[in-house]
Amino acid sequence: MIQRQGDGFALDHSRVAYLRYLRRERWQSPRSEADADHVKVKTEMLQLRLMEKRCELVRRDDADALIDSMPVSL
């Protein structure tokens, strides 16, 4: 970003380069954040599927149907 020229710095050039960097980061940031959120949700979905396959997780409808089919003893 900031470049040294001889014994000093090219301030105008450095300011322009820094502003371009900030703009580029701003344009890329929302997309990167959205991608990270997408990966997070996708990972959670895969974890739920694995838990279901391992019988660590069951669907609520299936559990309710099982409870409703149990005999009631008084």
Secondary structure as a PSIPRED ss2 file (coil, helix, strand):
# PSIPRED VFORMAT (PSIPRED V4.0)

   1 M C   1.000  0.000  0.000
   2 I C   1.000  0.000  0.000
   3 Q C   1.000  0.000  0.000
   4 R E   0.000  0.000  1.000
   5 Q E   0.000  0.000  1.000
   6 G C   1.000  0.000  0.000
   7 D C   1.000  0.000  0.000
   8 G E   0.000  0.000  1.000
   9 F E   0.000  0.000  1.000
  10 A C   1.000  0.000  0.000
  11 L H   0.000  1.000  0.000
  12 D H   0.000  1.000  0.000
  13 H H   0.000  1.000  0.000
  14 S H   0.000  1.000  0.000
  15 R H   0.000  1.000  0.000
  16 V H   0.000  1.000  0.000
  17 A H   0.000  1.000  0.000
  18 Y H   0.000  1.000  0.000
  19 L H   0.000  1.000  0.000
  20 R H   0.000  1.000  0.000
  21 Y H   0.000  1.000  0.000
  22 L H   0.000  1.000  0.000
  23 R H   0.000  1.000  0.000
  24 R H   0.000  1.000  0.000
  25 E H   0.000  1.000  0.000
  26 R H   0.000  1.000  0.000
  27 W H   0.000  1.000  0.000
  28 Q H   0.000  1.000  0.000
  29 S H   0.000  1.000  0.000
  30 P H   0.000  1.000  0.000
  31 R H   0.000  1.000  0.000
  32 S H   0.000  1.000  0.000
  33 E H   0.000  1.000  0.000
  34 A H   0.000  1.000  0.000
  35 D H   0.000  1.000  0.000
  36 A H   0.000  1.000  0.000
  37 D H   0.000  1.000  0.000
  38 H H   0.000  1.000  0.000
  39 V H   0.000  1.000  0.000
  40 K H   0.000  1.000  0.000
  41 V H   0.000  1.000  0.000
  42 K H   0.000  1.000  0.000
  43 T H   0.000  1.000  0.000
  44 E H   0.000  1.000  0.000
  45 M H   0.000  1.000  0.000
  46 L H   0.000  1.000  0.000
  47 Q H   0.000  1.000  0.000
  48 L H   0.000  1.000  0.000
  49 R H   0.000  1.000  0.000
  50 L H   0.000  1.000  0.000
  51 M H   0.000  1.000  0.000
  52 E H   0.000  1.000  0.000
  53 K H   0.000  1.000  0.000
  54 R C   1.000  0.000  0.000
  55 C C   1.000  0.000  0.000
  56 E C   1.000  0.000  0.000
  57 L C   1.000  0.000  0.000
  58 V C   1.000  0.000  0.000
  59 R C   1.000  0.000  0.000
  60 R H   0.000  1.000  0.000
  61 D H   0.000  1.000  0.000
  62 D H   0.000  1.000  0.000
  63 A H   0.000  1.000  0.000
  64 D H   0.000  1.000  0.000
  65 A H   0.000  1.000  0.000
  66 L H   0.000  1.000  0.000
  67 I H   0.000  1.000  0.000
  68 D H   0.000  1.000  0.000
  69 S H   0.000  1.000  0.000
  70 M C   1.000  0.000  0.000
  71 P C   1.000  0.000  0.000
  72 V C   1.000  0.000  0.000
  73 S C   1.000  0.000  0.000
  74 L C   1.000  0.000  0.000
